[in-house]
């Protein structure tokens, strides 16, 4: 038994720490770690998201439509057929798919780029609600759930706004492709805006409530 009240206080504090209660220093360190983790993951979203948009979206669908990938470029870096730095070309990425038979396949390939990132965002949002994930995987899912921004910003030119507000294309690839496939333009715009708002709200709610399970 401690010899004086001061020793008793120290012993009590020590037991509280061992019982799993974090100290202010630990909480501060944890917040800093989380901040750095999210900053790094968000920075990676642009190159990885662009690569997914080009290769999985345009490239895969174009290949399934009978085409062949001849060129892939992401953020000024040629990846295929020969890796090399070519510098910023005025767009985030590019994927050439040649040999697609028919206009329908061409339009599906054009639509698939931004639609593929939207699907990732929807799947990640559902996953966040489905169960409790490991500590390292939750930030990954949170960042993936933001990929709806690709389709949303690519639809901005339909209202006369550049894709990145201050810079970027004034041509909406997914919108034009959807219209060519017979989808009314207004309906496509409503779909993009409503689902973007829904996914953003779902993430905000998920982040402000306790984890499931």
N, C-alpha and C positions, 0 to 999 in steps of 0.2 A: 504494500500500500504506500502511495507517495507520502513524504514527510510533511508537505505543506500544501496549502490551497493552490499555489501557483503550479506546482507539479501536477496536481489533480486536473487543472485546466489544460495543461499541455497534454496530459494523458488522454483527456476527453477528446481534444482536437485530433490527436493521433488516431484514436479509435474511429472517429468520424471519417477520416480520410481513408482508413482501411476498409470501412464499410461501404465505400464506393462513391462518396460525395466528393465532387471535384472542387479544387481550390480555385480562387479567382485567377491565379496564374495559369492553371490548367485550362480554364474556360477561355481565357484570352488567347492562349496558344492554339486551342481548338478552333476558335473563330478565324484566326489568321491562317491556319492550315486550310480551312474550308474556303476562305477567300482566294487564296493562291490556287487551290485546286480548280475552282470554278473559272477563274481567270484564264488558266491554261487550257481548260476544256473548251471554253467559249472561243478562244483564239484558234483552236484546232478545228472548230466547226466550219470555218470558211474553206480551207483547203480540202478537208475530208468531205464536207457536204457538196462542194463543187465536183469533186471526183465521183461521188455517188450519183449526182445529177447527170453527169456526162456519160459515165460508163454503165452504170446499172440502169439509169433511166433511158437515155437515148441509145446507148450502145447495145444493151441487152435486148431491148424491144426491137430495135432496128435489125438486129441479127435474127431474132425470132420471125421478123417479117420478111426474111430472105436476103437481108443485106450483109455487108461485110465492113467491119471497122477498119478504116484506113489511116485515121489520124486522131490523136487525143492530146489536148493541151489544157493545162490547169494553171491559172495565175501566172502566165508567162513561161511555164515550163512544159516543153514538149515531152510527153511520156511514151508516145507510140507514133511511128514505128522506131524512132531513134531518140533516146533521151538527150535533151540539150536545152540550154537556157536561151530563149528568144526574146525575153523581155515582155513587159505589159503590152497587150494587143488591143486594149480598149474593152475587153470583156473578161468575165471571170473564168470561163472555160469554153472548150469547143470539142465536139466529137463529130467527125465526118463518118457517115455510114453510107456506103455506095452499094448500088445494086438492088435497092428495094423495088419490088415490082408493084406498081399501082400507087395512086394518090392516097388511098386509105391508109396503107402502110406508112407512107411518109408522114401523114398527119398524126397517126398514132405514135410514131417515133418522136415527133416534135412535142406532143402533149406529155409524153411519158417522163421527160426530164424533171419538171417541177412536180408532177404528180407523184413521182417516186419518193421525193423528199417529204411531201405531204403525208404519204403513207407511213414513212418512218416516224414522223411526229405523232400521228394517230396511234400507232402501235406502242410507242414509248409512253404516251400518256395513259393508255389502258394498262400497261405494265406497272406504272407507278401506283395505280389504284388496286391492282390485283393482289399484291402481297408486299411483305417487307423484304427489301433486298439488302445485300451486304453493303457496308458503309461506302466502299469504293465504287459500287455500281450505281447507287442512287444518283450521284452527280452526273454520271454519264447519261442516264435516262432523262434527267432534267434537261440537259443540253440538247439531246436528240429530240425532245418534245418541242423544241423551239424551231425545228426545221420547217414548220409551216410557213415561216417568214419568206422562204424562197418563192412559193407559189403566190403569196400575197403581194410581195414587192414586184414580181414579174407581171402582175395584173394591173399595177399602178398606171402604166402607160395608156390603158384604156380610158383613163380620166385625164389624160394630158400631163401626167406627172412622170418624171424620169424614174427608172427602176430604183435607183439609190437616192432618190429625192433631189440631190444636187448634181448627180452625174449618172451615167448609165444609159441604157437603151431607151428609146421612145417607141419601141416595138414590143408588143406582148406576144411572145411565141406561144404560150399555152392557150391564150384566148383565141388567137387566130386559128390555131389547130382545132380547138373545140368547135369553133364556128364552122370550119370546113367539114367537120364530121357531123354537122347537123344539129349541134347543141345551140340553142338561142343564146346570143351574147349576154343579154341581161340575166338569164338564168345562171350562166356560168359565173358572172360577177357576184350574184347573190350567194351562190354556193361558196365562193372563195371568201367573201367577207364574213358570212355567218359561221362557217367552220373555223376560220381563223380566230374569230372572237370566242367561239366555244372552246377551242383548244387552249387559248390563252387564259380564259377564266378557269378552266379545269386545272391547269397547272398552278395558278395562283391559289385556288382553294386547297389543292393538295399540299402546297408548301406551307400553308398556314394552319394546318390541322395536324393532329398527332398521327404517327405512322400506323398503318393497319397491322393487325395481328398481335 
